Amino acid sequence: MPRLALFALVVCALAVVAAVLSFTQGMWIGVVWVLVAGLSSNMAIYYFRKARIDRAAAG
């Protein structure tokens, strides 16, 4: 598993938790956390695909 993809998944999970907590407390800053979760999940997908393509090209 690529290290950057793993870090992006961890950030995504933490952002989802922060968004849920923010919304349950009635704070609208949760919208920002949802956007961070979306960005980090896209980064994780990108790095997973990039690693798979690099492995296929090398082997």
Residue pairs with C-beta under 8 A, 6 or more apart in sequence:
1 48
1 51
2 47
2 48
2 50
2 51
4 43
4 47
5 43
5 44
5 47
5 48
5 51
8 40
8 41
8 43
8 44
8 47
9 40
9 41
9 44
11 36
11 40
12 37
12 40
12 41
12 44
15 33
15 34
15 36
15 37
15 40
16 33
16 37
18 30
18 33
19 30
19 31
19 33
19 34
19 37
20 30
21 30
22 28
22 29
22 30
22 33
23 30
